[in-house]
Amino acid sequence: MSETEVERSLADTLRGLEGLLVREHEPMSRHTPMRTGGPADIWAVVSDPEALLAALKVARRHQTRWMAHWPWQDLIVRDGGVRGLVVRPGAGFEGLRHADEDRIVLGAATPFAALAGLGRGWWDALARWSGTPGGLFQDGGQDYLTGMLAGARWVRGRGVEAVELGEGDPAPDLPGTALLVDVTLRPGLLVADVFGRIAPLPSGHLFAAPPTKRGAPTSAAQALGDAGLLGTRLRRWRLSTEDPGRVLNLGGGTVDDLLQLFHGAKAQVERYSGHTLDLRLTTAGSATTTASSARRASPTSSPSRRGPR
């Protein structure tokens, strides 16, 4: 079968499963905080781990690659879009409950901000983070939770796996084919607090913090400000003056222009201070739109009537 036929077969099969909402050629710009990105070949909201397992079984049978994208997860998606299947974890990956008197279980798709309602001081730093545990693990930032992470569950292969962690244990690296279900948290100090930094940064911050060394700026925002770059504009993108370090999409900004702004600012900071700023966000997708993704969605591309349970 051609690539287009495989894509259509996969989408039709996924629509026949319980607990999925399926769209073809879904613009990723609707789902990324920076409002960038071309279409995903297939976009599927999976209601719970069982629906995810069923969807991944179908994807394997069709030999189709897949990736997850979490609510509020910062991701730069190129204008050509994402080939294959993009999975959005749904309601079954959300929730906040007490595991015992002190420990709580936070769903992988639940915003860290939900912890603000617990009314205890040790959750304050986490509650100020943007994003979700799933996005944090997927971006490799789980080490920030060391000291508070008591356990985690994830989907892999044909089932759900779990790990329990002692107070001194490091956060686990998820297997490459795994997707987080939830985390168990205990009261304690975040590594980010110990080193005097609260991470991850709010959405829309393009630059990673400079390496910690003598004479280096304490933040990307300081480095950009020292180099006189705040307020700099490139076509439909601008470096914020109100929230230094954030990059603003003024409407219709392309990823190519965004990356050009990044490289220009990076070079200017290096010329000014000799310090290096790296790209904080992961870049996904293709720079070129395929004929399959470029075509207008057909009537069969509408959402499945059998939505998430």
Backbone as CSV, one residue per row, in Angstrom:
resi,resn,N_x,N_y,N_z,CA_x,CA_y,CA_z,C_x,C_y,C_z
1,MET,0.840,-1.201,0.000,0.000,0.000,0.000,0.872,1.246,0.000
2,SER,0.363,2.327,-0.574,1.065,3.594,-0.561,0.995,4.204,0.831
3,GLU,1.800,5.224,1.065,1.788,5.901,2.358,0.403,6.460,2.677
4,THR,-0.258,7.016,1.668,-1.593,7.572,1.869,-2.595,6.486,2.235
5,GLU,-2.493,5.324,1.586,-3.410,4.220,1.873,-3.182,3.668,3.275
6,VAL,-1.920,3.580,3.702,-1.618,3.112,5.053,-2.198,4.081,6.078
7,GLU,-2.020,5.380,5.837,-2.552,6.399,6.743,-4.064,6.298,6.865
8,ARG,-4.756,6.153,5.726,-6.209,6.057,5.749,-6.671,4.787,6.449
9,SER,-5.993,3.664,6.210,-6.337,2.415,6.867,-6.151,2.527,8.374
10,LEU,-5.055,3.152,8.795,-4.805,3.328,10.225,-5.893,4.191,10.858
11,ALA,-6.225,5.297,10.222,-7.249,6.191,10.770,-8.598,5.486,10.872
12,ASP,-8.970,4.740,9.844,-10.255,4.035,9.865,-10.285,2.975,10.963
13,THR,-9.163,2.267,11.151,-9.111,1.234,12.198,-9.188,1.866,13.577
14,LEU,-8.493,2.969,13.775,-8.531,3.646,15.071,-9.929,4.137,15.404
15,ARG,-10.668,4.579,14.400,-12.038,5.047,14.644,-12.951,3.922,15.144
16,GLY,-12.584,2.695,14.862,-13.394,1.583,15.308,-13.124,1.163,16.744
17,LEU,-12.154,1.800,17.400,-11.814,1.445,18.772,-12.600,2.288,19.768
18,GLU,-12.856,1.718,20.935,-13.490,2.463,22.017,-12.476,3.426,22.642
19,GLY,-12.972,4.593,23.043,-12.149,5.505,23.833,-11.190,6.358,23.042
20,LEU,-11.399,6.521,21.734,-10.525,7.361,20.919,-11.328,8.427,20.191
21,LEU,-10.731,9.586,20.063,-11.241,10.647,19.206,-10.182,10.881,18.143
22,VAL,-10.509,10.683,16.875,-9.519,10.639,15.807,-9.772,11.741,14.791
23,ARG,-8.714,12.467,14.438,-8.779,13.445,13.349,-7.577,13.237,12.438
24,GLU,-7.783,13.483,11.152,-6.675,13.477,10.197,-6.274,14.912,9.880
25,HIS,-4.977,15.097,9.636,-4.426,16.385,9.211,-4.785,17.496,10.201
26,GLU,-4.631,17.184,11.482,-4.946,18.133,12.549,-3.782,19.115,12.724
27,PRO,-4.032,20.432,12.591,-2.938,21.406,12.749,-2.364,21.361,14.165
28,MET,-1.064,21.138,14.281,-0.418,21.122,15.595,-0.389,22.512,16.214
29,SER,-0.556,23.538,15.400,-0.594,24.900,15.940,-1.763,25.108,16.891
30,ARG,-2.777,24.263,16.820,-3.913,24.360,17.743,-3.560,23.844,19.139
31,HIS,-2.448,23.119,19.252,-2.173,22.389,20.488,-0.833,22.732,21.127
32,THR,-0.038,23.580,20.515,1.253,23.960,21.085,1.160,25.367,21.671
33,PRO,1.782,25.597,22.832,1.691,26.925,23.461,2.157,28.066,22.573
34,MET,3.131,27.814,21.690,3.636,28.874,20.831,2.839,29.007,19.537
35,ARG,1.803,28.178,19.388,0.874,28.244,18.253,1.599,28.107,16.913
36,THR,2.495,27.107,16.849,3.213,26.838,15.614,3.028,25.373,15.243
37,GLY,3.248,25.081,13.976,3.302,23.694,13.559,2.293,23.320,12.502
38,GLY,2.757,22.551,11.520,1.880,22.032,10.482,1.055,20.861,10.994
39,PRO,0.366,20.163,10.098,-0.600,19.136,10.528,0.058,17.819,10.925
40,ALA,-0.551,17.144,11.890,-0.232,15.747,12.174,-1.025,14.880,11.210
41,ASP,-0.387,13.857,10.647,-1.122,12.953,9.748,-2.380,12.446,10.433
42,ILE,-2.218,11.920,11.666,-3.355,11.438,12.455,-3.182,11.924,13.880
43,TRP,-4.238,12.508,14.434,-4.272,13.008,15.808,-5.311,12.190,16.554
44,ALA,-4.919,11.586,17.675,-5.845,10.741,18.413,-5.791,11.059,19.898
45,VAL,-6.932,11.436,20.458,-7.064,11.587,21.904,-7.434,10.221,22.469
46,VAL,-6.596,9.697,23.374,-6.854,8.384,23.982,-7.393,8.614,25.386
47,SER,-8.530,8.025,25.699,-9.225,8.360,26.933,-8.550,7.800,28.172
48,ASP,-7.857,6.665,28.053,-7.280,6.016,29.226,-6.172,5.065,28.768
49,PRO,-5.433,4.444,29.717,-4.345,3.539,29.315,-4.805,2.385,28.433
50,GLU,-6.015,1.852,28.670,-6.498,0.746,27.838,-6.677,1.184,26.389
51,ALA,-7.237,2.376,26.188,-7.394,2.895,24.827,-6.044,3.144,24.177
52,LEU,-5.076,3.622,24.974,-3.732,3.839,24.439,-3.112,2.532,23.979
53,LEU,-3.191,1.490,24.808,-2.631,0.198,24.438,-3.239,-0.319,23.139
54,ALA,-4.549,-0.154,22.996,-5.214,-0.608,21.768,-4.743,0.192,20.556
55,ALA,-4.592,1.512,20.736,-4.155,2.362,19.623,-2.729,2.021,19.200
56,LEU,-1.851,1.774,20.161,-0.460,1.472,19.827,-0.329,0.100,19.177
57,LYS,-1.191,-0.830,19.562,-1.195,-2.137,18.905,-1.534,-1.984,17.423
58,VAL,-2.515,-1.127,17.127,-2.884,-0.882,15.727,-1.743,-0.188,14.991
59,ALA,-1.103,0.786,15.648,0.008,1.500,15.009,1.155,0.548,14.687
60,ARG,1.449,-0.381,15.593,2.511,-1.363,15.321,2.137,-2.244,14.133
61,ARG,0.884,-2.644,14.083,0.442,-3.503,12.981,0.579,-2.791,11.637
62,HIS,0.375,-1.473,11.647,0.511,-0.692,10.403,1.932,-0.175,10.201
63,GLN,2.834,-0.523,11.127,4.233,-0.086,11.060,4.321,1.444,10.951
64,THR,3.510,2.092,11.777,3.441,3.554,11.776,4.115,4.105,13.029
65,ARG,4.981,5.074,12.866,5.620,5.696,14.028,4.616,6.583,14.757
66,TRP,4.885,6.801,16.051,3.973,7.616,16.842,4.769,8.440,17.838
67,MET,4.137,9.493,18.326,4.701,10.305,19.395,3.545,10.811,20.245
68,ALA,3.842,11.136,21.495,2.839,11.712,22.386,3.037,13.212,22.478
69,HIS,1.939,13.924,22.651,2.013,15.353,22.944,1.053,15.641,24.082
70,TRP,1.588,16.220,25.175,0.827,16.435,26.393,0.226,17.829,26.429
71,PRO,-0.876,18.008,27.161,-1.419,19.363,27.324,-0.345,20.314,27.863
72,TRP,-0.266,21.500,27.292,0.658,22.562,27.699,2.126,22.176,27.537
73,GLN,2.403,21.137,26.767,3.804,20.767,26.557,4.417,21.657,25.496
74,ASP,5.488,22.348,25.861,6.207,23.160,24.895,6.865,22.256,23.862
75,LEU,6.635,22.530,22.608,7.219,21.753,21.525,7.221,22.622,20.280
76,ILE,8.348,22.679,19.606,8.407,23.387,18.335,8.134,22.378,17.230
77,VAL,6.999,22.506,16.574,6.639,21.615,15.464,6.883,22.362,14.164
78,ARG,7.681,21.775,13.300,7.997,22.435,12.032,6.755,22.586,11.167
79,ASP,6.848,23.528,10.236,5.682,23.898,9.438,5.201,22.770,8.529
80,GLY,6.085,21.791,8.228,5.675,20.665,7.391,4.824,19.649,8.123
81,GLY,4.731,19.757,9.458,3.879,18.860,10.223,4.578,17.595,10.667
82,VAL,3.817,16.684,11.263,4.338,15.462,11.870,3.791,14.251,11.133
83,ARG,4.701,13.408,10.675,4.296,12.174,10.005,3.838,11.148,11.043
84,GLY,2.884,10.318,10.667,2.436,9.242,11.522,1.355,9.681,12.492
85,LEU,1.392,9.086,13.693,0.344,9.232,14.696,0.832,10.095,15.851
86,VAL,0.028,11.097,16.230,0.279,11.886,17.430,-0.802,11.540,18.438
87,VAL,-0.382,11.115,19.627,-1.299,10.686,20.675,-1.412,11.772,21.733
88,ARG,-2.630,12.163,22.076,-2.876,13.096,23.168,-3.558,12.338,24.311
89,PRO,-2.877,12.122,25.443,-3.513,11.454,26.586,-4.694,12.273,27.108
90,GLY,-5.815,11.582,27.362,-7.049,12.253,27.752,-7.411,12.097,29.207
91,ALA,-8.721,12.027,29.482,-9.245,12.134,30.847,-8.732,11.050,31.781
92,GLY,-8.473,9.849,31.264,-7.991,8.770,32.110,-6.576,8.962,32.600
93,PHE,-5.875,9.982,32.080,-4.531,10.316,32.534,-4.546,11.561,33.426
94,GLU,-5.732,11.977,33.822,-5.875,13.163,34.661,-6.310,12.754,36.070
95,GLY,-6.181,13.686,37.013,-6.681,13.433,38.360,-5.655,13.727,39.434
96,LEU,-6.159,13.978,40.625,-5.336,14.252,41.805,-6.015,13.584,42.993
97,ARG,-5.294,12.688,43.666,-5.876,11.996,44.814,-4.794,11.724,45.858
98,HIS,-5.222,11.456,47.073,-4.300,11.124,48.157,-4.021,9.621,48.144
99,ALA,-2.736,9.265,48.149,-2.358,7.865,48.265,-2.362,7.445,49.730
100,ASP,-2.001,8.339,50.637,-2.075,8.149,52.088,-2.093,9.531,52.719
101,GLU,-1.747,9.642,53.989,-1.884,10.924,54.685,-1.051,12.033,54.049
102,ASP,0.133,11.710,53.564,1.020,12.730,53.013,1.203,12.628,51.505
103,ARG,1.264,11.432,50.961,1.585,11.276,49.551,0.356,11.471,48.674
104,ILE,0.579,12.049,47.512,-0.509,12.267,46.555,-0.132,11.658,45.207
105,VAL,-1.155,11.302,44.437,-0.968,10.762,43.091,-1.483,11.793,42.100
106,LEU,-0.623,12.192,41.175,-0.954,13.208,40.179,-0.955,12.563,38.806
107,GLY,-2.094,12.649,38.102,-2.185,12.101,36.759,-1.191,12.750,35.820
108,ALA,-0.682,11.971,34.872,0.371,12.466,33.987,-0.089,13.606,33.090
109,ALA,-1.407,13.724,32.839,-1.931,14.814,32.016,-2.541,15.929,32.850
110,THR,-2.303,15.913,34.165,-2.858,16.928,35.067,-1.850,18.059,35.255
111,PRO,-2.260,19.315,35.129,-1.317,20.424,35.320,-0.757,20.424,36.744
112,PHE,0.519,20.757,36.863,1.110,20.906,38.191,0.353,21.950,39.009
113,ALA,-0.292,22.893,38.330,-1.036,23.944,39.033,-2.142,23.376,39.915
114,ALA,-2.602,22.152,39.638,-3.643,21.542,40.464,-3.184,21.355,41.908
115,LEU,-1.876,21.298,42.141,-1.349,21.113,43.487,-1.576,22.331,44.372
116,ALA,-1.875,23.477,43.763,-2.089,24.689,44.558,-3.260,24.543,45.512
117,GLY,-4.216,23.700,45.176,-5.396,23.530,46.018,-5.156,22.697,47.257
118,LEU,-3.960,22.113,47.422,-3.688,21.277,48.579,-3.417,22.089,49.837
119,GLY,-3.033,23.355,49.672,-2.872,24.244,50.807,-1.723,23.912,51.728
120,ARG,-0.669,23.286,51.222,0.500,22.971,52.038,1.743,23.544,51.387
121,GLY,2.619,24.072,52.191,3.761,24.814,51.680,4.674,24.039,50.765
122,TRP,4.801,22.703,51.002,5.776,21.961,50.209,5.327,21.728,48.770
123,TRP,4.080,22.034,48.426,3.641,21.883,47.044,3.722,23.199,46.264
124,ASP,4.067,24.307,46.935,3.994,25.617,46.289,4.878,25.712,45.051
125,ALA,6.131,25.235,45.156,7.053,25.358,44.018,6.542,24.580,42.814
126,LEU,6.084,23.361,43.034,5.554,22.565,41.928,4.319,23.199,41.311
127,ALA,3.461,23.794,42.147,2.223,24.384,41.643,2.480,25.578,40.738
128,ARG,3.675,26.156,40.797,4.006,27.298,39.932,4.533,26.856,38.569
129,TRP,4.786,25.563,38.397,5.283,25.090,37.114,4.161,25.063,36.079
130,SER,4.505,25.329,34.833,3.559,25.099,33.737,3.739,23.667,33.258
131,GLY,2.725,23.136,32.597,2.843,21.803,32.046,2.372,20.716,32.985
132,THR,2.693,19.470,32.626,2.203,18.278,33.301,3.362,17.323,33.579
133,PRO,3.161,16.334,34.459,4.219,15.338,34.668,4.590,14.591,33.383
134,GLY,3.596,14.259,32.559,3.894,13.549,31.322,4.807,14.336,30.411
135,GLY,4.530,15.635,30.259,5.385,16.469,29.432,6.779,16.611,30.021
136,LEU,6.872,16.701,31.354,8.166,16.821,32.016,9.019,15.585,31.764
137,PHE,8.436,14.391,31.947,9.180,13.149,31.701,9.563,13.025,30.233
138,GLN,8.635,13.354,29.331,8.933,13.207,27.910,10.070,14.111,27.481
139,ASP,10.181,15.284,28.107,11.255,16.214,27.766,12.533,15.947,28.553
140,GLY,12.555,14.861,29.357,13.761,14.496,30.089,14.025,15.333,31.327
141,GLY,12.993,15.999,31.869,13.188,16.862,33.030,12.785,16.244,34.345
142,GLN,12.596,14.914,34.389,12.096,14.277,35.610,13.059,14.386,36.790
143,ASP,14.352,14.627,36.528,15.308,14.761,37.637,14.966,15.931,38.547
144,TYR,14.219,16.910,38.037,13.794,18.026,38.879,12.919,17.558,40.034
145,LEU,12.276,16.390,39.884,11.378,15.874,40.916,12.095,15.037,41.971
146,THR,13.390,14.782,41.782,14.134,13.998,42.760,14.005,14.634,44.141
147,GLY,13.655,13.823,45.114,13.404,14.319,46.462,11.932,14.343,46.798
148,MET,11.080,14.450,45.770,9.634,14.441,45.989,8.959,13.260,45.296
149,LEU,9.650,12.615,44.370,9.045,11.545,43.587,9.118,10.225,44.354
150,ALA,7.947,9.659,44.667,7.875,8.407,45.417,7.514,7.219,44.534
151,GLY,7.078,7.457,43.327,6.717,6.364,42.440,6.185,6.870,41.117
152,ALA,6.069,5.969,40.157,5.547,6.324,38.834,4.967,5.082,38.180
153,ARG,3.979,5.291,37.323,3.416,4.217,36.499,3.450,4.663,35.039
154,TRP,3.683,3.703,34.160,3.679,4.027,32.739,3.156,2.853,31.929
155,VAL,2.697,3.168,30.714,2.234,2.165,29.757,3.397,1.787,28.859
156,ARG,3.584,0.468,28.718,4.597,-0.012,27.767,4.206,-1.398,27.287
157,GLY,4.422,-1.646,26.001,4.126,-2.961,25.457,2.652,-3.291,25.554
158,ARG,2.332,-4.285,26.395,0.950,-4.749,26.502,0.333,-4.465,27.861
159,GLY,0.952,-3.606,28.670,0.384,-3.360,29.990,0.962,-2.140,30.669
160,VAL,0.650,-2.010,31.967,1.089,-0.887,32.785,2.171,-1.372,33.745
161,GLU,3.298,-0.686,33.789,4.399,-1.004,34.687,4.489,0.068,35.768
162,ALA,5.075,-0.295,36.919,5.156,0.637,38.041,6.502,0.504,38.734
163,VAL,6.929,1.598,39.386,8.146,1.597,40.183,7.906,2.427,41.437
164,GLU,8.431,1.956,42.574,8.398,2.715,43.814,9.799,3.223,44.104
165,LEU,9.901,4.437,44.661,11.188,5.081,44.873,11.351,5.475,46.330
166,GLY,12.552,5.239,46.880,12.885,5.724,48.206,13.268,7.190,48.157
167,GLU,13.445,7.809,49.311,13.692,9.251,49.368,14.967,9.661,48.640
168,GLY,15.971,8.820,48.618,17.218,9.192,47.954,17.354,8.677,46.542
169,ASP,16.329,7.992,46.033,16.424,7.388,44.700,16.242,8.433,43.605
170,PRO,17.033,8.321,42.526,16.841,9.247,41.401,15.561,8.930,40.637
171,ALA,15.041,9.921,39.934,13.868,9.707,39.087,14.230,8.760,37.952
172,PRO,13.322,7.861,37.581,13.642,6.885,36.531,13.570,7.502,35.143
173,ASP,14.371,6.955,34.239,14.240,7.272,32.823,13.224,6.301,32.221
174,LEU,12.210,6.832,31.567,11.230,5.959,30.949,11.817,5.272,29.724
175,PRO,11.452,4.003,29.492,11.846,3.359,28.236,11.325,4.175,27.051
176,GLY,12.006,4.059,25.922,11.672,4.886,24.775,10.265,4.708,24.253
177,THR,9.668,3.543,24.485,8.322,3.277,23.975,7.256,3.424,25.058
178,ALA,7.610,4.024,26.200,6.687,4.117,27.331,5.996,5.473,27.369
179,LEU,4.827,5.498,28.016,4.074,6.729,28.201,3.608,6.780,29.657
180,LEU,3.906,7.869,30.335,3.602,8.003,31.756,2.099,7.994,32.007
181,VAL,1.675,7.321,33.084,0.275,7.305,33.505,0.050,8.253,34.675
182,ASP,0.877,8.141,35.729,0.777,9.050,36.867,2.060,8.987,37.683
183,VAL,2.204,9.921,38.627,3.343,9.946,39.539,2.820,10.049,40.964
184,THR,3.551,9.464,41.905,3.260,9.603,43.323,4.298,10.532,43.932
185,LEU,3.827,11.562,44.640,4.716,12.588,45.187,4.633,12.590,46.708
186,ARG,5.781,12.861,47.344,5.861,12.987,48.795,6.343,14.393,49.149
187,PRO,6.073,14.867,50.356,6.616,16.159,50.775,8.143,16.110,50.767
188,GLY,8.753,17.197,50.354,10.212,17.252,50.322,10.688,18.442,49.525
189,LEU,12.009,18.565,49.436,12.619,19.662,48.691,12.865,19.233,47.253
190,LEU,12.532,20.106,46.326,12.861,19.880,44.932,14.339,20.149,44.691
191,VAL,14.918,19.389,43.781,16.289,19.685,43.367,16.381,21.122,42.861
192,ALA,15.332,21.572,42.167,15.321,22.941,41.655,15.434,23.954,42.791
193,ASP,14.815,23.674,43.941,14.916,24.580,45.088,16.316,24.568,45.668
194,VAL,16.909,23.376,45.785,18.240,23.246,46.378,19.255,24.075,45.613
195,PHE,19.137,24.095,44.289,20.087,24.841,43.471,19.612,26.267,43.171
196,GLY,18.527,26.667,43.807,18.090,28.052,43.685,17.377,28.382,42.407
197,ARG,16.908,27.370,41.683,16.191,27.624,40.440,14.871,26.860,40.446
198,ILE,13.838,27.494,39.956,12.563,26.822,39.787,12.421,26.473,38.309
199,ALA,12.250,25.235,38.008,12.172,24.780,36.625,11.043,23.767,36.528
200,PRO,10.476,23.541,35.368,10.839,24.141,34.100,10.326,25.564,33.963
201,LEU,10.823,26.258,32.950,10.402,27.628,32.702,8.970,27.665,32.184
202,PRO,8.285,28.809,32.335,6.935,28.927,31.774,6.942,28.735,30.260
203,SER,5.783,28.411,29.703,5.668,28.206,28.268,6.098,29.451,27.499
204,GLY,6.675,29.202,26.334,7.061,30.304,25.473,8.485,30.781,25.653
205,HIS,9.222,30.196,26.613,10.629,30.545,26.801,11.467,29.646,25.909
206,LEU,12.153,30.255,24.962,12.843,29.525,23.911,14.253,29.112,24.307
207,PHE,14.868,29.865,25.226,16.280,29.704,25.526,16.490,28.968,26.848
208,ALA,17.421,28.004,26.847,17.793,27.318,28.079,18.665,28.234,28.928
209,ALA,18.689,27.983,30.238,19.528,28.766,31.138,20.989,28.570,30.765
210,PRO,21.824,29.628,30.857,23.250,29.495,30.537,23.919,28.525,31.507
211,PRO,25.028,27.916,31.088,25.765,27.042,32.009,26.192,27.804,33.257
212,THR,26.129,27.135,34.405,26.494,27.775,35.664,28.017,27.820,35.798
213,LYS,28.559,29.009,35.694,30.000,29.192,35.881,30.255,30.647,36.235
214,ARG,31.454,30.912,36.735,31.792,32.254,37.188,31.627,33.282,36.068
215,GLY,30.905,34.348,36.377,30.734,35.432,35.416,29.611,35.233,34.428
216,ALA,28.982,34.055,34.433,27.904,33.788,33.486,26.613,34.447,33.958
217,PRO,25.735,34.846,33.036,24.421,35.359,33.441,23.659,34.291,34.225
218,THR,22.821,34.712,35.147,22.067,33.756,35.954,20.851,33.198,35.217
219,SER,20.480,33.799,34.101,19.322,33.330,33.337,19.474,33.747,31.887
220,ALA,18.721,33.072,31.019,18.703,33.475,29.614,18.142,34.879,29.472
221,ALA,17.147,35.225,30.314,16.562,36.564,30.261,17.618,37.627,30.529
222,GLN,18.490,37.393,31.525,19.549,38.362,31.817,20.529,38.470,30.652
223,ALA,20.886,37.327,30.057,21.819,37.343,28.931,21.256,38.127,27.756
224,LEU,19.963,37.936,27.468,19.330,38.661,26.368,19.249,40.148,26.677
225,GLY,18.907,40.482,27.932,18.829,41.885,28.322,20.172,42.569,28.268
226,ASP,21.227,41.903,28.777,22.569,42.489,28.764,23.040,42.776,27.338
227,ALA,22.616,41.924,26.396,23.013,42.099,24.993,22.102,43.064,24.249
228,GLY,21.118,43.651,24.943,20.232,44.633,24.323,19.250,44.053,23.340
229,LEU,18.847,42.800,23.568,18.002,42.116,22.590,16.508,42.137,22.926
230,LEU,16.144,42.509,24.148,14.726,42.485,24.511,13.945,43.450,23.619
231,GLY,12.819,42.991,23.116,12.024,43.783,22.178,12.384,43.544,20.724
232,THR,13.461,42.796,20.466,13.852,42.505,19.084,12.746,41.756,18.360
233,ARG,12.503,42.135,17.125,11.422,41.522,16.347,11.958,40.986,15.036
234,LEU,11.509,39.804,14.655,11.783,39.231,13.351,10.457,38.783,12.765
235,ARG,9.995,39.524,11.787,8.706,39.273,11.157,7.618,39.151,12.221
236,ARG,7.031,37.959,12.431,5.882,37.844,13.340,6.273,37.341,14.735
237,TRP,7.556,37.432,15.066,8.031,37.020,16.387,8.713,38.200,17.076
238,ARG,8.576,38.264,18.408,9.236,39.338,19.159,9.689,38.809,20.513
239,LEU,10.891,39.227,20.941,11.393,38.914,22.280,10.730,39.871,23.270
240,SER,9.993,39.307,24.201,9.182,40.105,25.116,10.036,41.017,25.988
241,THR,9.527,42.225,26.213,10.135,43.131,27.204,9.421,43.007,28.550
242,GLU,8.151,42.620,28.517,7.372,42.493,29.742,7.745,41.225,30.517
243,ASP,8.066,40.151,29.814,8.466,38.883,30.429,9.762,38.444,29.759
244,PRO,10.904,39.021,30.167,12.175,38.736,29.490,12.465,37.246,29.398
245,GLY,12.825,36.824,28.203,13.093,35.422,27.941,11.984,34.748,27.154
246,ARG,10.779,35.309,27.208,9.653,34.741,26.449,9.669,35.262,25.016
247,VAL,9.291,34.392,24.085,9.173,34.770,22.680,7.695,34.821,22.338
248,LEU,7.256,35.933,21.753,5.839,36.150,21.473,5.543,35.927,19.997
249,ASN,4.510,35.133,19.729,4.003,34.953,18.375,2.967,36.045,18.142
250,LEU,3.246,36.958,17.234,2.355,38.078,16.972,1.225,37.702,16.027
251,GLY,1.202,36.428,15.624,0.142,35.946,14.735,0.704,35.534,13.391
252,GLY,0.666,34.232,13.108,1.145,33.749,11.817,2.636,33.533,11.738
253,GLY,3.328,33.505,12.874,4.770,33.280,12.856,5.106,31.867,12.405
254,THR,6.121,31.734,11.559,6.547,30.427,11.070,7.700,29.914,11.923
255,VAL,7.879,28.587,11.907,8.966,27.989,12.677,10.318,28.385,12.104
256,ASP,10.433,28.485,10.785,11.707,28.906,10.194,12.117,30.279,10.719
257,ASP,11.164,31.210,10.798,11.471,32.544,11.318,11.817,32.479,12.809
258,LEU,11.108,31.626,13.560,11.394,31.486,14.986,12.816,30.990,15.213
259,LEU,13.222,29.974,14.466,14.566,29.438,14.622,15.622,30.431,14.139
260,GLN,15.267,31.221,13.128,16.201,32.261,12.673,16.395,33.314,13.761
261,LEU,15.310,33.675,14.454,15.412,34.611,15.570,16.284,34.028,16.676
262,PHE,16.088,32.745,16.973,16.902,32.100,18.009,18.386,32.163,17.659
263,HIS,18.732,31.749,16.441,20.147,31.703,16.068,20.760,33.100,16.033
264,GLY,19.970,34.087,15.607,20.487,35.454,15.607,20.740,35.967,17.009
265,ALA,19.803,35.702,17.930,19.986,36.124,19.318,21.139,35.385,19.966
266,LYS,21.254,34.112,19.711,22.347,33.303,20.253,23.698,33.872,19.825
267,ALA,23.819,34.200,18.525,25.074,34.750,18.018,25.386,36.104,18.644
268,GLN,24.349,36.940,18.822,24.565,38.262,19.416,25.028,38.150,20.872
269,VAL,24.434,37.234,21.634,24.853,37.033,23.028,26.298,36.554,23.082
270,GLU,26.676,35.644,22.189,28.057,35.150,22.175,29.041,36.264,21.825
271,ARG,28.662,37.147,20.896,29.539,38.267,20.553,29.662,39.247,21.715
272,TYR,28.557,39.457,22.429,28.544,40.455,23.502,29.280,39.969,24.741
273,SER,29.016,38.727,25.171,29.535,38.268,26.462,30.395,37.019,26.387
274,GLY,30.409,36.345,25.245,31.160,35.102,25.141,30.425,33.896,25.695
275,HIS,29.185,34.088,26.194,28.417,32.992,26.764,27.458,32.417,25.714
276,THR,27.110,31.157,25.897,26.302,30.427,24.925,24.901,30.176,25.458
277,LEU,23.911,30.430,24.623,22.529,30.086,24.930,22.102,28.950,24.005
278,ASP,21.506,27.927,24.572,21.037,26.798,23.776,19.516,26.819,23.655
279,LEU,19.010,26.082,22.671,17.570,25.953,22.469,17.002,25.058,23.571
280,ARG,16.000,25.557,24.277,15.419,24.806,25.389,14.397,23.779,24.920
281,LEU,13.712,24.046,23.825,12.573,23.221,23.416,12.974,22.180,22.376
282,THR,12.289,21.054,22.412,12.478,20.008,21.420,11.805,20.420,20.114
283,THR,12.458,20.113,18.996,11.891,20.393,17.675,11.452,19.084,17.045
284,ALA,10.223,19.047,16.537,9.676,17.833,15.930,9.086,18.170,14.574
285,GLY,8.867,17.122,13.779,8.187,17.305,12.510,9.131,17.567,11.355
286,SER,8.526,17.769,10.195,9.249,17.939,8.942,9.181,19.392,8.477
287,ALA,10.245,19.835,7.826,10.247,21.188,7.274,9.448,21.268,5.975
288,THR,9.144,20.109,5.391,8.443,20.064,4.114,7.105,19.365,4.277
289,THR,6.054,19.959,3.760,4.727,19.366,3.817,4.576,18.337,2.712
290,THR,4.148,17.105,3.076,3.921,16.078,2.065,2.591,16.308,1.368
291,ALA,2.437,15.691,0.199,1.173,15.827,-0.536,0.015,15.295,0.286
292,SER,0.284,14.225,1.062,-0.778,13.636,1.887,-1.271,14.622,2.924
293,SER,-0.337,15.302,3.608,-0.746,16.206,4.673,-1.258,17.533,4.141
294,ALA,-0.872,17.869,2.925,-1.265,19.167,2.380,-2.696,19.179,1.870
295,ARG,-3.188,18.003,1.502,-4.526,18.000,0.908,-5.584,18.362,1.957
296,ARG,-6.643,18.920,1.510,-7.732,19.293,2.410,-8.394,18.019,2.959
297,ALA,-8.719,18.067,4.240,-9.307,16.887,4.875,-10.614,16.514,4.186
298,SER,-10.807,15.221,3.962,-12.022,14.736,3.330,-13.101,14.520,4.381
299,PRO,-14.352,14.237,3.994,-15.406,13.999,4.975,-15.083,12.890,5.965
300,THR,-14.255,11.901,5.560,-13.907,10.824,6.473,-12.904,11.269,7.517
301,SER,-12.410,12.518,7.416,-11.442,13.014,8.386,-12.117,13.637,9.594
302,SER,-13.429,13.649,9.634,-14.125,14.255,10.754,-13.942,13.421,12.002
303,PRO,-14.150,14.027,13.207,-13.960,13.277,14.442,-14.840,12.036,14.485
304,SER,-14.291,10.988,15.093,-15.066,9.760,15.277,-16.268,10.004,16.140
305,ARG,-17.369,9.323,15.834,-18.553,9.449,16.678,-18.374,8.746,18.013
306,ARG,-17.401,7.832,18.073,-17.183,7.088,19.299,-16.062,7.762,20.063
307,GLY,-16.384,8.819,20.753,-15.385,9.612,21.444,-14.917,8.954,22.714
308,PRO,-14.019,9.660,23.466,-13.482,9.102,24.689,-14.593,8.767,25.669
309,ARG,-14.381,7.661,26.402,-15.383,7.244,27.383,-15.321,8.132,28.602
